[in-house]
Amino acid sequence: MDGPVLRRRTGAAAGTYASIVLGFLATLVAARMFSTAGLGLYTIVISSAGFFQTLLDLTIEEALIKFGFRYHTREDWGRLRRLFSRALVVKLVGAVLAAGALLVLAPLASSVSGRSGLERPLAIAALLPLAQFCEGPAGVALILRGRYDLRSYFLVVSMALRLGGIAVGSRFGLWQTILGMVVAQVIATAAISAAGWLAFRRYPRDPARPLGEDRRGILSFVLQSSAATGVTSLTTPLATLVLGVVASPLQAGWFRLAQSPQQALASLAAPVRIILLTEQTRDWERGGGRPFSRASGATRSARC
């Protein structure tokens, strides 16, 4: 194994694990700063945002990697450009739908959960999907250059900013904490989007052209990936929301806090998935290596 490959793999692992630690610390900070009632309301808001974002956001990143490497290998820059432009549109539509669902839920949440004070935090949380929609495609632009290590470093930046937003906002109240998370996400997305744009603009600037016979395969791949990701990713936020309704917001808060170590441990294989997803797909499209297999959730940004 040559030096650059080893450094990138090591960097990807270090960055991913650092982001996991920061995410766990963010949960602990929120639990420590809020009162018991505040922790429950915070959990309901974050779980609601995560649920609708996962439900309405198609997992298009894995299709971008598979077909992106195909067009990269064939030097089909026109289709590569069209693929990314369509991906951004799809992500934006999903973000708008998720934001709309949260805005609809905001005035109803207090009556459903039996606790007041959820309207403004949920309305502010509706900005999270919009602030994050282009993070995934920007990360894929780095991955197509083989720089999955940079993708992991930006994930560290994102989680560090979110930790700071929670630490500062929780000193003032719930909606201020959600606002701090939104501001952190805007900065993090802007940073990785700039890096992704710089990586993508290095490709020849051929005019975008139709995807043609690949359109059906891309659509099928996206739907299968989204279904697989939804099954695995919706369980935790849905269970938390249901518990907050049938029991109490406080119980939902303790439930989320208790699950944090388990979720962190479940992410230990994330560096392996992203490395294999990148390198095996690239080798397969070049005519060698093992067939591509989906690594569900490997390229998705950290959710709420």
C-alpha positions in Angstrom: 0.0 0.0 0.0 1.5 3.3 -1.0 1.9 6.3 1.3 -0.9 8.6 0.0 -3.5 5.8 0.1 -2.5 4.9 3.7 -2.7 8.6 4.8 -6.1 9.0 3.2 -7.5 5.9 4.9 -6.0 6.9 8.2 -7.3 10.4 7.9 -10.8 9.1 7.0 -10.8 6.9 10.1 -9.5 9.6 12.4 -11.9 12.2 11.1 -15.0 9.9 11.3 -14.2 8.8 14.9 -13.5 12.4 15.9 -16.9 13.4 14.6 -18.6 10.6 16.5 -17.0 11.7 19.7 -18.1 15.3 19.1 -21.6 14.2 18.4 -21.7 12.3 21.6 -20.3 15.3 23.5 -23.0 17.5 22.0 -25.7 15.2 23.4 -24.1 15.2 26.8 -23.8 19.0 26.8 -27.5 19.4 25.9 -28.4 16.9 28.7 -26.3 18.8 31.2 -27.4 22.4 30.3 -31.1 21.8 30.0 -33.5 21.1 32.8 -35.3 17.8 32.7 -38.3 19.3 30.9 -36.1 21.2 28.6 -34.2 18.1 27.6 -37.4 16.4 26.7 -38.6 19.2 24.4 -35.1 19.4 22.9 -35.3 15.7 22.1 -38.7 16.0 20.4 -37.5 18.9 18.2 -34.3 17.2 17.1 -36.1 13.9 16.6 -38.8 15.5 14.5 -36.3 17.3 12.3 -34.3 14.0 11.9 -37.4 12.0 11.1 -38.8 14.2 8.4 -35.4 14.9 6.9 -34.7 11.2 6.6 -38.2 10.4 5.4 -38.4 13.0 2.6 -34.7 13.1 1.6 -33.8 10.6 -1.1 -30.4 8.9 -0.6 -28.9 10.0 -3.9 -25.3 10.2 -2.7 -24.5 6.5 -3.4 -25.9 6.8 -6.9 -23.7 9.9 -7.4 -20.7 7.8 -6.4 -21.5 4.8 -8.6 -22.5 6.7 -11.8 -20.1 9.6 -11.0 -17.1 7.2 -11.2 -18.6 5.7 -14.4 -18.7 9.0 -16.1 -15.3 10.0 -14.6 -13.8 6.8 -16.1 -15.4 7.3 -19.5 -14.5 11.1 -19.4 -18.2 11.7 -20.0 -18.1 15.2 -18.4 -21.4 16.3 -19.9 -23.3 13.6 -18.2 -21.4 14.0 -15.0 -22.4 17.6 -14.9 -26.1 16.7 -15.6 -26.0 14.1 -12.9 -24.8 16.6 -10.2 -27.3 19.3 -11.3 -30.2 16.8 -11.1 -28.9 15.6 -7.7 -28.9 19.1 -6.3 -32.5 19.7 -7.5 -33.6 16.4 -5.9 -31.9 17.2 -2.6 -33.4 20.7 -2.6 -36.9 19.4 -3.2 -36.5 16.9 -0.3 -35.3 19.7 2.0 -38.2 21.9 1.1 -40.7 19.1 1.8 -39.0 18.3 5.1 -39.0 22.0 6.1 -42.7 22.3 5.1 -43.6 19.2 7.2 -41.9 20.8 10.2 -43.7 24.1 9.7 -47.0 22.2 9.6 -46.1 20.3 12.7 -45.0 23.3 14.7 -48.5 24.7 15.7 -49.8 21.2 16.3 -46.9 19.8 18.4 -47.8 21.3 21.7 -51.4 19.8 21.6 -50.1 16.4 20.5 -47.3 16.2 23.1 -49.1 17.9 25.9 -46.3 20.4 26.4 -46.1 24.0 25.4 -43.0 25.8 23.9 -42.5 23.7 20.8 -43.8 26.1 18.1 -40.8 28.4 17.8 -38.1 25.7 18.1 -39.8 23.5 15.5 -40.3 26.4 13.1 -36.5 27.3 13.4 -35.6 23.6 13.0 -37.4 23.7 9.6 -34.3 25.6 8.4 -32.0 22.6 9.2 -32.9 20.6 6.1 -32.5 23.6 3.9 -29.1 24.5 5.4 -27.9 20.9 4.8 -29.3 20.0 1.4 -26.1 20.4 -0.7 -23.7 19.0 1.8 -24.0 15.4 0.5 -23.4 16.2 -3.2 -20.4 18.4 -2.2 -19.0 15.5 -0.2 -19.4 13.2 -3.2 -17.4 15.7 -5.4 -14.5 15.2 -3.0 -15.0 11.4 -3.0 -14.8 11.3 -6.8 -11.4 12.8 -6.4 -10.5 10.0 -4.0 -10.4 12.5 -1.1 -12.7 10.7 1.3 -10.3 11.9 4.0 -11.3 15.5 3.3 -14.9 14.5 3.5 -14.3 13.1 7.0 -12.4 16.3 8.1 -15.4 18.4 7.0 -17.6 16.1 9.1 -15.4 16.9 12.1 -15.8 20.7 11.3 -19.6 20.2 11.1 -19.9 18.4 14.4 -17.5 20.8 16.2 -19.6 23.7 15.0 -22.8 22.0 16.1 -21.3 21.3 19.5 -20.4 25.0 19.8 -23.9 26.0 18.7 -25.5 23.8 21.3 -23.1 24.9 24.1 -23.8 28.6 23.5 -27.5 28.4 22.7 -28.4 26.1 25.6 -27.3 28.9 28.0 -30.3 31.0 26.8 -33.1 28.5 26.0 -34.4 25.9 23.6 -35.1 27.9 20.5 -31.8 29.6 20.9 -30.1 26.2 20.9 -31.9 25.2 17.7 -30.9 28.5 16.2 -27.3 27.8 17.1 -27.5 24.5 15.4 -28.9 26.1 12.2 -26.1 28.7 12.2 -23.5 26.0 12.7 -25.0 23.9 9.9 -25.0 26.9 7.5 -21.3 27.5 8.2 -20.4 23.8 7.8 -22.3 23.4 4.6 -20.8 26.6 3.1 -17.3 25.2 3.9 -17.7 21.8 2.3 -19.7 23.2 -0.6 -16.8 25.5 -1.4 -14.4 22.6 -1.3 -16.7 20.5 -3.3 -17.1 23.2 -5.9 -13.4 23.6 -6.2 -13.0 19.9 -6.7 -15.8 19.7 -9.3 -14.7 22.7 -11.3 -11.4 20.9 -12.1 -13.3 18.7 -14.5 -13.5 19.9 -18.2 -16.4 22.3 -18.6 -18.3 20.4 -21.2 -22.0 21.3 -21.6 -24.4 19.2 -19.6 -26.1 16.5 -21.7 -29.0 14.0 -21.1 -28.4 10.9 -19.0 -30.0 8.8 -21.7 -30.1 5.1 -21.1 -28.6 5.5 -17.6 -31.7 7.4 -16.3 -33.7 4.3 -15.4 -30.8 2.7 -13.7 -30.0 5.8 -11.7 -33.6 6.2 -10.6 -33.9 2.5 -9.6 -30.6 2.8 -7.6 -31.7 5.9 -5.8 -35.1 4.4 -4.8 -33.5 1.2 -3.5 -30.9 3.1 -1.6 -33.5 5.4 -0.1 -35.6 2.5 1.0 -32.7 0.7 2.6 -31.5 3.9 4.4 -35.1 4.7 5.5 -35.6 1.3 7.2 -32.4 1.6 9.2 -32.4 5.3 9.9 -36.0 6.1 10.7 -36.3 3.7 13.7 -34.6 5.8 16.3 -36.3 9.2 15.7 -39.7 7.5 15.2 -39.4 5.5 18.4 -38.3 8.7 20.3 -41.3 10.7 19.0 -43.7 7.9 19.8 -42.3 7.7 23.3 -42.6 11.4 23.7 -46.4 11.2 22.9 -47.4 8.1 24.8 -45.2 8.6 27.8 -43.7 12.1 28.3 -41.1 14.3 26.6 -38.8 13.7 29.6 -38.9 10.0 29.0 -38.1 10.6 25.3 -35.1 12.7 26.4 -33.7 10.0 28.7 -34.3 7.4 25.9 -32.3 9.4 23.4 -29.5 10.0 25.9 -29.4 6.3 26.8 -29.1 5.4 23.1 -26.2 7.7 22.4 -23.4 5.2 23.3 -25.1 2.5 21.2 -25.3 4.8 18.2 -21.7 5.8 18.6 -20.6 2.2 18.7 -22.7 1.4 15.7 -20.8 4.0 13.7 -17.4 2.4 14.3 -17.5 0.7 10.9 -18.3 3.9 9.1 -14.6 4.6 7.9 -14.4 1.1 6.4 -17.7 1.5 4.6 -16.8 4.9 3.0 -13.3 3.6 2.0 -14.6 0.4 0.4 -17.5 2.3 -1.2 -15.1 4.7 -2.9 -12.2 2.3 -3.8 -14.3 -0.7 -4.9 -16.7 1.5 -7.0 -13.7 3.2 -8.7 -12.0 -0.1 -9.4 -15.2 -1.7 -10.7 -15.9 1.2 -13.1 -12.3 1.0 -14.4 -12.8 -2.6 -15.3 -11.4 -4.4 -12.2 -12.0 -5.2 -8.6 -15.2 -6.5 -7.0 -18.7 -5.5 -8.0 -20.2 -2.4 -6.4 -22.4 -3.0 -3.4 -24.4 -0.4 -1.5 -23.1 0.6 1.9 -26.3 2.2 3.2 -25.8 5.4 5.0 -22.1 5.6 4.4 -22.2 8.9 2.6 -25.0 10.6 4.4 -24.3 13.6 6.5 -24.7 13.4 10.3 -28.3 13.9 11.0 -30.0 15.6 13.8 
